[in-house]
Amino acid sequence: MTASAAPPVNLVRVAAALKISDWVKGKPVDLAAGKGKQVYVIEFWATWCGPCRTSIPHLTELQKKFKDKGVTFVGVSDKRWTR
């Protein structure tokens, strides 16, 4: 019995626009404008989430390291989230 190759899967999808009311740090990000030129890492977090708060300094360091290589890190939080 021989294994057949699986058909190729298209994993590329267009991301929805970020609808952010208040940008705390940096300029608004237009995902469509960066298509094919920029890589975006979007981190969704909440103030009540301990691991989320712990990851922020690491993500800040990654942004500094990769900012000149076409990578932008965006942290998104909704101040209305409560636990």
Helices and strands as residue ranges (DSSP letters): E 39-44, H 50-66, G 67-69, E 71-76
